Amino acid sequence: MTFKERYLAGEIEFEEIDGYISRWNNSDDMRTLREYLGLNAEEEDVWIEESDEALQEMLDKQKK
């Protein structure tokens, strides 16, 4: 499961994104970081252009 899937399911805290980023940086995974985390383009843009908090707020609106 991706970071986004696990976060939306309530399995992990948002701060776990840092661990996912570290694992991606140290892997041979061919996916982009956005794909690895399970984010769509809009979510990635908010994350890059605004902040972690803005991404968390966006994801919280989608929580089950």
PDBQT receptor file of N, H, CA, C and O in Angstrom, charges set to zero:
ATOM      1  N   MET A   1       0.835  -1.186   0.000  1.00  0.00    +0.000 N 
ATOM      2  CA  MET A   1       0.000   0.000   0.000  1.00  0.00    +0.000 C 
ATOM      3  C   MET A   1       0.879   1.249   0.000  1.00  0.00    +0.000 C 
ATOM      4  O   MET A   1       1.985   1.251   0.541  1.00  0.00    +0.000 OA
ATOM      5  N   THR A   2       0.372   2.284  -0.606  1.00  0.00    +0.000 N 
ATOM      6  H   THR A   2      -0.527   2.282  -1.046  1.00  0.00    +0.000 HD
ATOM      7  CA  THR A   2       1.121   3.537  -0.644  1.00  0.00    +0.000 C 
ATOM      8  C   THR A   2       0.919   4.316   0.660  1.00  0.00    +0.000 C 
ATOM      9  O   THR A   2       0.049   3.997   1.471  1.00  0.00    +0.000 OA
ATOM     10  N   PHE A   3       1.736   5.328   0.828  1.00  0.00    +0.000 N 
ATOM     11  H   PHE A   3       2.443   5.587   0.169  1.00  0.00    +0.000 HD
ATOM     12  CA  PHE A   3       1.574   6.212   1.987  1.00  0.00    +0.000 C 
ATOM     13  C   PHE A   3       0.150   6.759   2.041  1.00  0.00    +0.000 C 
ATOM     14  O   PHE A   3      -0.497   6.719   3.087  1.00  0.00    +0.000 OA
ATOM     15  N   LYS A   4      -0.331   7.265   0.920  1.00  0.00    +0.000 N 
ATOM     16  H   LYS A   4       0.194   7.297   0.070  1.00  0.00    +0.000 HD
ATOM     17  CA  LYS A   4      -1.664   7.881   0.885  1.00  0.00    +0.000 C 
ATOM     18  C   LYS A   4      -2.743   6.873   1.275  1.00  0.00    +0.000 C 
ATOM     19  O   LYS A   4      -3.626   7.188   2.072  1.00  0.00    +0.000 OA
ATOM     20  N   GLU A   5      -2.678   5.678   0.725  1.00  0.00    +0.000 N 
ATOM     21  H   GLU A   5      -1.960   5.422   0.078  1.00  0.00    +0.000 HD
ATOM     22  CA  GLU A   5      -3.687   4.658   1.045  1.00  0.00    +0.000 C 
ATOM     23  C   GLU A   5      -3.682   4.335   2.538  1.00  0.00    +0.000 C 
ATOM     24  O   GLU A   5      -4.740   4.248   3.162  1.00  0.00    +0.000 OA
ATOM     25  N   ARG A   6      -2.503   4.161   3.101  1.00  0.00    +0.000 N 
ATOM     26  H   ARG A   6      -1.644   4.232   2.594  1.00  0.00    +0.000 HD
ATOM     27  CA  ARG A   6      -2.405   3.818   4.529  1.00  0.00    +0.000 C 
ATOM     28  C   ARG A   6      -2.833   4.990   5.406  1.00  0.00    +0.000 C 
ATOM     29  O   ARG A   6      -3.479   4.791   6.435  1.00  0.00    +0.000 OA
ATOM     30  N   TYR A   7      -2.477   6.211   5.008  1.00  0.00    +0.000 N 
ATOM     31  H   TYR A   7      -1.952   6.374   4.172  1.00  0.00    +0.000 HD
ATOM     32  CA  TYR A   7      -2.862   7.387   5.793  1.00  0.00    +0.000 C 
ATOM     33  C   TYR A   7      -4.377   7.565   5.772  1.00  0.00    +0.000 C 
ATOM     34  O   TYR A   7      -4.990   7.800   6.813  1.00  0.00    +0.000 OA
ATOM     35  N   LEU A   8      -4.978   7.455   4.597  1.00  0.00    +0.000 N 
ATOM     36  H   LEU A   8      -4.479   7.264   3.751  1.00  0.00    +0.000 HD
ATOM     37  CA  LEU A   8      -6.424   7.635   4.487  1.00  0.00    +0.000 C 
ATOM     38  C   LEU A   8      -7.186   6.553   5.235  1.00  0.00    +0.000 C 
ATOM     39  O   LEU A   8      -8.299   6.782   5.708  1.00  0.00    +0.000 OA
ATOM     40  N   ALA A   9      -6.584   5.371   5.341  1.00  0.00    +0.000 N 
ATOM     41  H   ALA A   9      -5.680   5.184   4.957  1.00  0.00    +0.000 HD
ATOM     42  CA  ALA A   9      -7.221   4.269   6.070  1.00  0.00    +0.000 C 
ATOM     43  C   ALA A   9      -7.021   4.408   7.582  1.00  0.00    +0.000 C 
ATOM     44  O   ALA A   9      -7.570   3.624   8.356  1.00  0.00    +0.000 OA
ATOM     45  N   GLY A  10      -6.236   5.407   8.001  1.00  0.00    +0.000 N 
ATOM     46  H   GLY A  10      -5.790   6.044   7.372  1.00  0.00    +0.000 HD
ATOM     47  CA  GLY A  10      -6.001   5.623   9.419  1.00  0.00    +0.000 C 
ATOM     48  C   GLY A  10      -4.956   4.694  10.019  1.00  0.00    +0.000 C 
ATOM     49  O   GLY A  10      -4.865   4.574  11.240  1.00  0.00    +0.000 OA
ATOM     50  N   GLU A  11      -4.166   4.036   9.175  1.00  0.00    +0.000 N 
ATOM     51  H   GLU A  11      -4.240   4.134   8.182  1.00  0.00    +0.000 HD
ATOM     52  CA  GLU A  11      -3.165   3.090   9.665  1.00  0.00    +0.000 C 
ATOM     53  C   GLU A  11      -1.889   3.762  10.142  1.00  0.00    +0.000 C 
ATOM     54  O   GLU A  11      -1.179   3.219  10.988  1.00  0.00    +0.000 OA
ATOM     55  N   ILE A  12      -1.592   4.943   9.604  1.00  0.00    +0.000 N 
ATOM     56  H   ILE A  12      -2.169   5.384   8.916  1.00  0.00    +0.000 HD
ATOM     57  CA  ILE A  12      -0.351   5.647   9.953  1.00  0.00    +0.000 C 
ATOM     58  C   ILE A  12      -0.639   7.127  10.154  1.00  0.00    +0.000 C 
ATOM     59  O   ILE A  12      -1.654   7.651   9.696  1.00  0.00    +0.000 OA
ATOM     60  N   GLU A  13       0.279   7.784  10.850  1.00  0.00    +0.000 N 
ATOM     61  H   GLU A  13       1.103   7.358  11.222  1.00  0.00    +0.000 HD
ATOM     62  CA  GLU A  13       0.206   9.231  11.045  1.00  0.00    +0.000 C 
ATOM     63  C   GLU A  13       0.830   9.932   9.839  1.00  0.00    +0.000 C 
ATOM     64  O   GLU A  13       1.621   9.336   9.108  1.00  0.00    +0.000 OA
ATOM     65  N   PHE A  14       0.475  11.179   9.641  1.00  0.00    +0.000 N 
ATOM     66  H   PHE A  14      -0.167  11.663  10.235  1.00  0.00    +0.000 HD
ATOM     67  CA  PHE A  14       1.003  11.923   8.491  1.00  0.00    +0.000 C 
ATOM     68  C   PHE A  14       2.533  11.994   8.516  1.00  0.00    +0.000 C 
ATOM     69  O   PHE A  14       3.174  11.958   7.466  1.00  0.00    +0.000 OA
ATOM     70  N   GLU A  15       3.114  12.093   9.706  1.00  0.00    +0.000 N 
ATOM     71  H   GLU A  15       2.594  12.122  10.560  1.00  0.00    +0.000 HD
ATOM     72  CA  GLU A  15       4.566  12.228   9.832  1.00  0.00    +0.000 C 
ATOM     73  C   GLU A  15       5.327  11.046   9.233  1.00  0.00    +0.000 C 
ATOM     74  O   GLU A  15       6.524  11.146   8.963  1.00  0.00    +0.000 OA
ATOM     75  N   GLU A  16       4.636   9.934   9.028  1.00  0.00    +0.000 N 
ATOM     76  H   GLU A  16       3.663   9.853   9.247  1.00  0.00    +0.000 HD
ATOM     77  CA  GLU A  16       5.272   8.760   8.411  1.00  0.00    +0.000 C 
ATOM     78  C   GLU A  16       5.721   9.047   6.981  1.00  0.00    +0.000 C 
ATOM     79  O   GLU A  16       6.489   8.274   6.409  1.00  0.00    +0.000 OA
ATOM     80  N   ILE A  17       5.249  10.150   6.398  1.00  0.00    +0.000 N 
ATOM     81  H   ILE A  17       4.624  10.777   6.862  1.00  0.00    +0.000 HD
ATOM     82  CA  ILE A  17       5.648  10.494   5.031  1.00  0.00    +0.000 C 
ATOM     83  C   ILE A  17       7.168  10.597   4.940  1.00  0.00    +0.000 C 
ATOM     84  O   ILE A  17       7.753  10.258   3.912  1.00  0.00    +0.000 OA
ATOM     85  N   ASP A  18       7.813  11.066   6.019  1.00  0.00    +0.000 N 
ATOM     86  H   ASP A  18       7.337  11.342   6.855  1.00  0.00    +0.000 HD
ATOM     87  CA  ASP A  18       9.271  11.196   6.013  1.00  0.00    +0.000 C 
ATOM     88  C   ASP A  18       9.961   9.844   5.839  1.00  0.00    +0.000 C 
ATOM     89  O   ASP A  18      10.964   9.740   5.133  1.00  0.00    +0.000 OA
ATOM     90  N   GLY A  19       9.423   8.815   6.481  1.00  0.00    +0.000 N 
ATOM     91  H   GLY A  19       8.608   8.899   7.054  1.00  0.00    +0.000 HD
ATOM     92  CA  GLY A  19       9.979   7.473   6.336  1.00  0.00    +0.000 C 
ATOM     93  C   GLY A  19       9.812   6.943   4.924  1.00  0.00    +0.000 C 
ATOM     94  O   GLY A  19      10.706   6.292   4.384  1.00  0.00    +0.000 OA
ATOM     95  N   TYR A  20       8.664   7.225   4.333  1.00  0.00    +0.000 N 
ATOM     96  H   TYR A  20       7.937   7.753   4.772  1.00  0.00    +0.000 HD
ATOM     97  CA  TYR A  20       8.431   6.813   2.949  1.00  0.00    +0.000 C 
ATOM     98  C   TYR A  20       9.415   7.501   2.006  1.00  0.00    +0.000 C 
ATOM     99  O   TYR A  20       9.948   6.878   1.088  1.00  0.00    +0.000 OA
ATOM    100  N   ILE A  21       9.650   8.790   2.241  1.00  0.00    +0.000 N 
ATOM    101  H   ILE A  21       9.217   9.296   2.987  1.00  0.00    +0.000 HD
ATOM    102  CA  ILE A  21      10.595   9.530   1.400  1.00  0.00    +0.000 C 
ATOM    103  C   ILE A  21      11.989   8.939   1.540  1.00  0.00    +0.000 C 
ATOM    104  O   ILE A  21      12.684   8.761   0.540  1.00  0.00    +0.000 OA
ATOM    105  N   SER A  22      12.409   8.634   2.758  1.00  0.00    +0.000 N 
ATOM    106  H   SER A  22      11.844   8.779   3.570  1.00  0.00    +0.000 HD
ATOM    107  CA  SER A  22      13.732   8.035   2.987  1.00  0.00    +0.000 C 
ATOM    108  C   SER A  22      13.860   6.694   2.292  1.00  0.00    +0.000 C 
ATOM    109  O   SER A  22      14.868   6.417   1.643  1.00  0.00    +0.000 OA
ATOM    110  N   ARG A  23      12.827   5.854   2.429  1.00  0.00    +0.000 N 
ATOM    111  H   ARG A  23      12.008   6.080   2.956  1.00  0.00    +0.000 HD
ATOM    112  CA  ARG A  23      12.873   4.532   1.779  1.00  0.00    +0.000 C 
ATOM    113  C   ARG A  23      12.951   4.683   0.270  1.00  0.00    +0.000 C 
ATOM    114  O   ARG A  23      13.681   3.940  -0.386  1.00  0.00    +0.000 OA
ATOM    115  N   TRP A  24      12.208   5.634  -0.295  1.00  0.00    +0.000 N 
ATOM    116  H   TRP A  24      11.615   6.237   0.238  1.00  0.00    +0.000 HD
ATOM    117  CA  TRP A  24      12.242   5.860  -1.747  1.00  0.00    +0.000 C 
ATOM    118  C   TRP A  24      13.628   6.324  -2.174  1.00  0.00    +0.000 C 
ATOM    119  O   TRP A  24      14.160   5.858  -3.182  1.00  0.00    +0.000 OA
ATOM    120  N   ASN A  25      14.218   7.253  -1.400  1.00  0.00    +0.000 N 
ATOM    121  H   ASN A  25      13.786   7.631  -0.581  1.00  0.00    +0.000 HD
ATOM    122  CA  ASN A  25      15.554   7.768  -1.726  1.00  0.00    +0.000 C 
ATOM    123  C   ASN A  25      16.612   6.674  -1.713  1.00  0.00    +0.000 C 
ATOM    124  O   ASN A  25      17.595   6.749  -2.450  1.00  0.00    +0.000 OA
ATOM    125  N   ASN A  26      16.416   5.665  -0.882  1.00  0.00    +0.000 N 
ATOM    126  H   ASN A  26      15.618   5.604  -0.283  1.00  0.00    +0.000 HD
ATOM    127  CA  ASN A  26      17.400   4.598  -0.743  1.00  0.00    +0.000 C 
ATOM    128  C   ASN A  26      17.032   3.336  -1.509  1.00  0.00    +0.000 C 
ATOM    129  O   ASN A  26      17.605   2.272  -1.274  1.00  0.00    +0.000 OA
ATOM    130  N   SER A  27      16.076   3.454  -2.422  1.00  0.00    +0.000 N 
ATOM    131  H   SER A  27      15.610   4.318  -2.612  1.00  0.00    +0.000 HD
ATOM    132  CA  SER A  27      15.636   2.278  -3.179  1.00  0.00    +0.000 C 
ATOM    133  C   SER A  27      15.962   2.439  -4.661  1.00  0.00    +0.000 C 
ATOM    134  O   SER A  27      16.387   3.502  -5.115  1.00  0.00    +0.000 OA
ATOM    135  N   ASP A  28      15.754   1.377  -5.379  1.00  0.00    +0.000 N 
ATOM    136  H   ASP A  28      15.409   0.514  -5.010  1.00  0.00    +0.000 HD
ATOM    137  CA  ASP A  28      15.918   1.396  -6.835  1.00  0.00    +0.000 C 
ATOM    138  C   ASP A  28      14.565   1.510  -7.518  1.00  0.00    +0.000 C 
ATOM    139  O   ASP A  28      14.448   1.239  -8.713  1.00  0.00    +0.000 OA
ATOM    140  N   ASP A  29      13.547   1.908  -6.773  1.00  0.00    +0.000 N 
ATOM    141  H   ASP A  29      13.642   2.128  -5.802  1.00  0.00    +0.000 HD
ATOM    142  CA  ASP A  29      12.189   2.012  -7.307  1.00  0.00    +0.000 C 
ATOM    143  C   ASP A  29      12.183   2.989  -8.476  1.00  0.00    +0.000 C 
ATOM    144  O   ASP A  29      12.693   4.104  -8.368  1.00  0.00    +0.000 OA
ATOM    145  N   MET A  30      11.606   2.564  -9.584  1.00  0.00    +0.000 N 
ATOM    146  H   MET A  30      11.191   1.659  -9.672  1.00  0.00    +0.000 HD
ATOM    147  CA  MET A  30      11.602   3.380 -10.795  1.00  0.00    +0.000 C 
ATOM    148  C   MET A  30      10.474   4.418 -10.815  1.00  0.00    +0.000 C 
ATOM    149  O   MET A  30      10.451   5.298 -11.675  1.00  0.00    +0.000 OA
ATOM    150  N   ARG A  31       9.546   4.310  -9.869  1.00  0.00    +0.000 N 
ATOM    151  H   ARG A  31       9.565   3.594  -9.171  1.00  0.00    +0.000 HD
ATOM    152  CA  ARG A  31       8.447   5.269  -9.824  1.00  0.00    +0.000 C 
ATOM    153  C   ARG A  31       8.940   6.627  -9.338  1.00  0.00    +0.000 C 
ATOM    154  O   ARG A  31       9.952   6.725  -8.645  1.00  0.00    +0.000 OA
ATOM    155  N   THR A  32       8.209   7.664  -9.714  1.00  0.00    +0.000 N 
ATOM    156  H   THR A  32       7.387   7.584 -10.278  1.00  0.00    +0.000 HD
ATOM    157  CA  THR A  32       8.511   8.980  -9.160  1.00  0.00    +0.000 C 
ATOM    158  C   THR A  32       8.108   8.971  -7.692  1.00  0.00    +0.000 C 
ATOM    159  O   THR A  32       7.375   8.088  -7.246  1.00  0.00    +0.000 OA
ATOM    160  N   LEU A  33       8.587   9.948  -6.953  1.00  0.00    +0.000 N 
ATOM    161  H   LEU A  33       9.182  10.665  -7.315  1.00  0.00    +0.000 HD
ATOM    162  CA  LEU A  33       8.205  10.040  -5.539  1.00  0.00    +0.000 C 
ATOM    163  C   LEU A  33       6.698  10.201  -5.422  1.00  0.00    +0.000 C 
ATOM    164  O   LEU A  33       6.079   9.608  -4.540  1.00  0.00    +0.000 OA
ATOM    165  N   ARG A  34       6.108  10.990  -6.294  1.00  0.00    +0.000 N 
ATOM    166  H   ARG A  34       6.611  11.472  -7.011  1.00  0.00    +0.000 HD
ATOM    167  CA  ARG A  34       4.645  11.178  -6.277  1.00  0.00    +0.000 C 
ATOM    168  C   ARG A  34       3.930   9.843  -6.426  1.00  0.00    +0.000 C 
ATOM    169  O   ARG A  34       2.995   9.551  -5.682  1.00  0.00    +0.000 OA
ATOM    170  N   GLU A  35       4.362   9.040  -7.376  1.00  0.00    +0.000 N 
ATOM    171  H   GLU A  35       5.122   9.277  -7.981  1.00  0.00    +0.000 HD
ATOM    172  CA  GLU A  35       3.745   7.727  -7.594  1.00  0.00    +0.000 C 
ATOM    173  C   GLU A  35       3.985   6.807  -6.400  1.00  0.00    +0.000 C 
ATOM    174  O   GLU A  35       3.082   6.086  -5.975  1.00  0.00    +0.000 OA
ATOM    175  N   TYR A  36       5.188   6.832  -5.868  1.00  0.00    +0.000 N 
ATOM    176  H   TYR A  36       5.921   7.417  -6.214  1.00  0.00    +0.000 HD
ATOM    177  CA  TYR A  36       5.541   5.991  -4.723  1.00  0.00    +0.000 C 
ATOM    178  C   TYR A  36       4.660   6.300  -3.520  1.00  0.00    +0.000 C 
ATOM    179  O   TYR A  36       4.229   5.400  -2.799  1.00  0.00    +0.000 OA
ATOM    180  N   LEU A  37       4.398   7.596  -3.314  1.00  0.00    +0.000 N 
ATOM    181  H   LEU A  37       4.748   8.328  -3.899  1.00  0.00    +0.000 HD
ATOM    182  CA  LEU A  37       3.567   8.007  -2.182  1.00  0.00    +0.000 C 
ATOM    183  C   LEU A  37       2.078   7.817  -2.461  1.00  0.00    +0.000 C 
ATOM    184  O   LEU A  37       1.272   7.796  -1.531  1.00  0.00    +0.000 OA
ATOM    185  N   GLY A  38       1.711   7.680  -3.730  1.00  0.00    +0.000 N 
ATOM    186  H   GLY A  38       2.366   7.697  -4.486  1.00  0.00    +0.000 HD
ATOM    187  CA  GLY A  38       0.309   7.505  -4.099  1.00  0.00    +0.000 C 
ATOM    188  C   GLY A  38      -0.430   8.815  -4.279  1.00  0.00    +0.000 C 
ATOM    189  O   GLY A  38      -1.661   8.839  -4.258  1.00  0.00    +0.000 OA
ATOM    190  N   LEU A  39       0.295   9.898  -4.455  1.00  0.00    +0.000 N 
ATOM    191  H   LEU A  39       1.295   9.879  -4.472  1.00  0.00    +0.000 HD
ATOM    192  CA  LEU A  39      -0.337  11.211  -4.611  1.00  0.00    +0.000 C 
ATOM    193  C   LEU A  39      -0.720  11.460  -6.063  1.00  0.00    +0.000 C 
ATOM    194  O   LEU A  39      -0.089  10.935  -6.980  1.00  0.00    +0.000 OA
ATOM    195  N   ASN A  40      -1.762  12.267  -6.262  1.00  0.00    +0.000 N 
ATOM    196  H   ASN A  40      -2.275  12.693  -5.517  1.00  0.00    +0.000 HD
ATOM    197  CA  ASN A  40      -2.073  12.695  -7.616  1.00  0.00    +0.000 C 
ATOM    198  C   ASN A  40      -1.339  14.013  -7.878  1.00  0.00    +0.000 C 
ATOM    199  O   ASN A  40      -0.721  14.570  -6.971  1.00  0.00    +0.000 OA
ATOM    200  N   ALA A  41      -1.406  14.507  -9.111  1.00  0.00    +0.000 N 
ATOM    201  H   ALA A  41      -1.908  14.054  -9.848  1.00  0.00    +0.000 HD
ATOM    202  CA  ALA A  41      -0.646  15.702  -9.487  1.00  0.00    +0.000 C 
ATOM    203  C   ALA A  41      -1.057  16.921  -8.665  1.00  0.00    +0.000 C 
ATOM    204  O   ALA A  41      -0.204  17.715  -8.269  1.00  0.00    +0.000 OA
ATOM    205  N   GLU A  42      -2.342  17.073  -8.407  1.00  0.00    +0.000 N 
ATOM    206  H   GLU A  42      -3.035  16.427  -8.729  1.00  0.00    +0.000 HD
ATOM    207  CA  GLU A  42      -2.822  18.213  -7.627  1.00  0.00    +0.000 C 
ATOM    208  C   GLU A  42      -2.272  18.176  -6.201  1.00  0.00    +0.000 C 
ATOM    209  O   GLU A  42      -1.851  19.199  -5.662  1.00  0.00    +0.000 OA
ATOM    210  N   GLU A  43      -2.279  16.993  -5.601  1.00  0.00    +0.000 N 
ATOM    211  H   GLU A  43      -2.621  16.162  -6.039  1.00  0.00    +0.000 HD
ATOM    212  CA  GLU A  43      -1.753  16.840  -4.239  1.00  0.00    +0.000 C 
ATOM    213  C   GLU A  43      -0.258  17.134  -4.197  1.00  0.00    +0.000 C 
ATOM    214  O   GLU A  43       0.237  17.776  -3.271  1.00  0.00    +0.000 OA
ATOM    215  N   GLU A  44       0.452  16.655  -5.214  1.00  0.00    +0.000 N 
ATOM    216  H   GLU A  44       0.050  16.133  -5.967  1.00  0.00    +0.000 HD
ATOM    217  CA  GLU A  44       1.891  16.914  -5.280  1.00  0.00    +0.000 C 
ATOM    218  C   GLU A  44       2.156  18.414  -5.397  1.00  0.00    +0.000 C 
ATOM    219  O   GLU A  44       3.046  18.939  -4.728  1.00  0.00    +0.000 OA
ATOM    220  N   ASP A  45       1.396  19.099  -6.235  1.00  0.00    +0.000 N 
ATOM    221  H   ASP A  45       0.673  18.672  -6.778  1.00  0.00    +0.000 HD
ATOM    222  CA  ASP A  45       1.578  20.541  -6.403  1.00  0.00    +0.000 C 
ATOM    223  C   ASP A  45       1.352  21.294  -5.102  1.00  0.00    +0.000 C 
ATOM    224  O   ASP A  45       2.136  22.179  -4.758  1.00  0.00    +0.000 OA
ATOM    225  N   VAL A  46       0.295  20.958  -4.375  1.00  0.00    +0.000 N 
ATOM    226  H   VAL A  46      -0.341  20.239  -4.655  1.00  0.00    +0.000 HD
ATOM    227  CA  VAL A  46       0.009  21.611  -3.100  1.00  0.00    +0.000 C 
ATOM    228  C   VAL A  46       1.156  21.361  -2.125  1.00  0.00    +0.000 C 
ATOM    229  O   VAL A  46       1.588  22.271  -1.418  1.00  0.00    +0.000 OA
ATOM    230  N   TRP A  47       1.637  20.138  -2.094  1.00  0.00    +0.000 N 
ATOM    231  H   TRP A  47       1.286  19.399  -2.669  1.00  0.00    +0.000 HD
ATOM    232  CA  TRP A  47       2.728  19.761  -1.193  1.00  0.00    +0.000 C 
ATOM    233  C   TRP A  47       3.987  20.567  -1.501  1.00  0.00    +0.000 C 
ATOM    234  O   TRP A  47       4.624  21.097  -0.591  1.00  0.00    +0.000 OA
ATOM    235  N   ILE A  48       4.348  20.659  -2.781  1.00  0.00    +0.000 N 
ATOM    236  H   ILE A  48       3.831  20.228  -3.520  1.00  0.00    +0.000 HD
ATOM    237  CA  ILE A  48       5.577  21.351  -3.183  1.00  0.00    +0.000 C 
ATOM    238  C   ILE A  48       5.433  22.867  -3.052  1.00  0.00    +0.000 C 
ATOM    239  O   ILE A  48       6.322  23.545  -2.538  1.00  0.00    +0.000 OA
ATOM    240  N   GLU A  49       4.304  23.384  -3.523  1.00  0.00    +0.000 N 
ATOM    241  H   GLU A  49       3.582  22.834  -3.941  1.00  0.00    +0.000 HD
ATOM    242  CA  GLU A  49       4.141  24.834  -3.583  1.00  0.00    +0.000 C 
ATOM    243  C   GLU A  49       3.711  25.447  -2.257  1.00  0.00    +0.000 C 
ATOM    244  O   GLU A  49       3.950  26.630  -2.018  1.00  0.00    +0.000 OA
ATOM    245  N   GLU A  50       3.084  24.660  -1.398  1.00  0.00    +0.000 N 
ATOM    246  H   GLU A  50       2.891  23.699  -1.592  1.00  0.00    +0.000 HD
ATOM    247  CA  GLU A  50       2.602  25.212  -0.133  1.00  0.00    +0.000 C 
ATOM    248  C   GLU A  50       3.356  24.602   1.044  1.00  0.00    +0.000 C 
ATOM    249  O   GLU A  50       4.304  25.206   1.546  1.00  0.00    +0.000 OA
ATOM    250  N   SER A  51       2.953  23.421   1.489  1.00  0.00    +0.000 N 
ATOM    251  H   SER A  51       2.182  22.931   1.081  1.00  0.00    +0.000 HD
ATOM    252  CA  SER A  51       3.604  22.854   2.679  1.00  0.00    +0.000 C 
ATOM    253  C   SER A  51       3.105  21.443   2.956  1.00  0.00    +0.000 C 
ATOM    254  O   SER A  51       2.139  20.974   2.353  1.00  0.00    +0.000 OA
ATOM    255  N   ASP A  52       3.786  20.782   3.880  1.00  0.00    +0.000 N 
ATOM    256  H   ASP A  52       4.571  21.163   4.370  1.00  0.00    +0.000 HD
ATOM    257  CA  ASP A  52       3.324  19.479   4.372  1.00  0.00    +0.000 C 
ATOM    258  C   ASP A  52       1.928  19.625   4.966  1.00  0.00    +0.000 C 
ATOM    259  O   ASP A  52       1.059  18.778   4.757  1.00  0.00    +0.000 OA
ATOM    260  N   GLU A  53       1.727  20.708   5.706  1.00  0.00    +0.000 N 
ATOM    261  H   GLU A  53       2.433  21.396   5.875  1.00  0.00    +0.000 HD
ATOM    262  CA  GLU A  53       0.446  20.928   6.372  1.00  0.00    +0.000 C 
ATOM    263  C   GLU A  53      -0.693  21.060   5.370  1.00  0.00    +0.000 C 
ATOM    264  O   GLU A  53      -1.795  20.561   5.601  1.00  0.00    +0.000 OA
ATOM    265  N   ALA A  54      -0.419  21.739   4.250  1.00  0.00    +0.000 N 
ATOM    266  H   ALA A  54       0.476  22.144   4.063  1.00  0.00    +0.000 HD
ATOM    267  CA  ALA A  54      -1.446  21.903   3.217  1.00  0.00    +0.000 C 
ATOM    268  C   ALA A  54      -1.804  20.554   2.602  1.00  0.00    +0.000 C 
ATOM    269  O   ALA A  54      -2.973  20.285   2.325  1.00  0.00    +0.000 OA
ATOM    270  N   LEU A  55      -0.799  19.707   2.388  1.00  0.00    +0.000 N 
ATOM    271  H   LEU A  55       0.150  19.925   2.613  1.00  0.00    +0.000 HD
ATOM    272  CA  LEU A  55      -1.061  18.364   1.859  1.00  0.00    +0.000 C 
ATOM    273  C   LEU A  55      -1.852  17.557   2.878  1.00  0.00    +0.000 C 
ATOM    274  O   LEU A  55      -2.811  16.874   2.517  1.00  0.00    +0.000 OA
ATOM    275  N   GLN A  56      -1.465  17.628   4.138  1.00  0.00    +0.000 N 
ATOM    276  H   GLN A  56      -0.686  18.183   4.431  1.00  0.00    +0.000 HD
ATOM    277  CA  GLN A  56      -2.179  16.882   5.171  1.00  0.00    +0.000 C 
ATOM    278  C   GLN A  56      -3.644  17.322   5.224  1.00  0.00    +0.000 C 
ATOM    279  O   GLN A  56      -4.539  16.484   5.331  1.00  0.00    +0.000 OA
ATOM    280  N   GLU A  57      -3.884  18.600   5.151  1.00  0.00    +0.000 N 
ATOM    281  H   GLU A  57      -3.157  19.281   5.064  1.00  0.00    +0.000 HD
ATOM    282  CA  GLU A  57      -5.254  19.114   5.174  1.00  0.00    +0.000 C 
ATOM    283  C   GLU A  57      -6.052  18.588   3.980  1.00  0.00    +0.000 C 
ATOM    284  O   GLU A  57      -7.218  18.217   4.112  1.00  0.00    +0.000 OA
ATOM    285  N   MET A  58      -5.406  18.563   2.820  1.00  0.00    +0.000 N 
ATOM    286  H   MET A  58      -4.459  18.865   2.713  1.00  0.00    +0.000 HD
ATOM    287  CA  MET A  58      -6.060  18.063   1.609  1.00  0.00    +0.000 C 
ATOM    288  C   MET A  58      -6.410  16.574   1.760  1.00  0.00    +0.000 C 
ATOM    289  O   MET A  58      -7.502  16.144   1.389  1.00  0.00    +0.000 OA
ATOM    290  N   LEU A  59      -5.475  15.803   2.304  1.00  0.00    +0.000 N 
ATOM    291  H   LEU A  59      -4.588  16.153   2.605  1.00  0.00    +0.000 HD
ATOM    292  CA  LEU A  59      -5.728  14.372   2.483  1.00  0.00    +0.000 C 
ATOM    293  C   LEU A  59      -6.775  14.122   3.556  1.00  0.00    +0.000 C 
ATOM    294  O   LEU A  59      -7.590  13.209   3.431  1.00  0.00    +0.000 OA
ATOM    295  N   ASP A  60      -6.756  14.934   4.616  1.00  0.00    +0.000 N 
ATOM    296  H   ASP A  60      -6.094  15.677   4.718  1.00  0.00    +0.000 HD
ATOM    297  CA  ASP A  60      -7.729  14.756   5.695  1.00  0.00    +0.000 C 
ATOM    298  C   ASP A  60      -9.159  14.892   5.183  1.00  0.00    +0.000 C 
ATOM    299  O   ASP A  60     -10.071  14.258   5.714  1.00  0.00    +0.000 OA
ATOM    300  N   LYS A  61      -9.357  15.699   4.175  1.00  0.00    +0.000 N 
ATOM    301  H   LYS A  61      -8.617  16.215   3.744  1.00  0.00    +0.000 HD
ATOM    302  CA  LYS A  61     -10.690  15.878   3.598  1.00  0.00    +0.000 C 
ATOM    303  C   LYS A  61     -11.170  14.608   2.883  1.00  0.00    +0.000 C 
ATOM    304  O   LYS A  61     -12.365  14.434   2.641  1.00  0.00    +0.000 OA
ATOM    305  N   GLN A  62     -10.225  13.729   2.552  1.00  0.00    +0.000 N 
ATOM    306  H   GLN A  62      -9.255  13.870   2.749  1.00  0.00    +0.000 HD
ATOM    307  CA  GLN A  62     -10.558  12.491   1.830  1.00  0.00    +0.000 C 
ATOM    308  C   GLN A  62     -10.671  11.279   2.758  1.00  0.00    +0.000 C 
ATOM    309  O   GLN A  62     -11.062  10.197   2.320  1.00  0.00    +0.000 OA
ATOM    310  N   LYS A  63     -10.335  11.455   4.017  1.00  0.00    +0.000 N 
ATOM    311  H   LYS A  63     -10.017  12.334   4.373  1.00  0.00    +0.000 HD
ATOM    312  CA  LYS A  63     -10.299  10.303   4.937  1.00  0.00    +0.000 C 
ATOM    313  C   LYS A  63     -11.655   9.605   5.021  1.00  0.00    +0.000 C 
ATOM    314  O   LYS A  63     -12.715  10.226   4.950  1.00  0.00    +0.000 OA
ATOM    315  N   LYS A  64     -11.568   8.291   5.174  1.00  0.00    +0.000 N 
ATOM    316  H   LYS A  64     -10.707   7.786   5.232  1.00  0.00    +0.000 HD
ATOM    317  CA  LYS A  64     -12.761   7.448   5.243  1.00  0.00    +0.000 C 
ATOM    318  C   LYS A  64     -13.430   7.578   6.586  1.00  0.00    +0.000 C 
ATOM    319  O   LYS A  64     -14.454   6.940   6.830  1.00  0.00    +0.000 OA
TER     320      LYS A  64
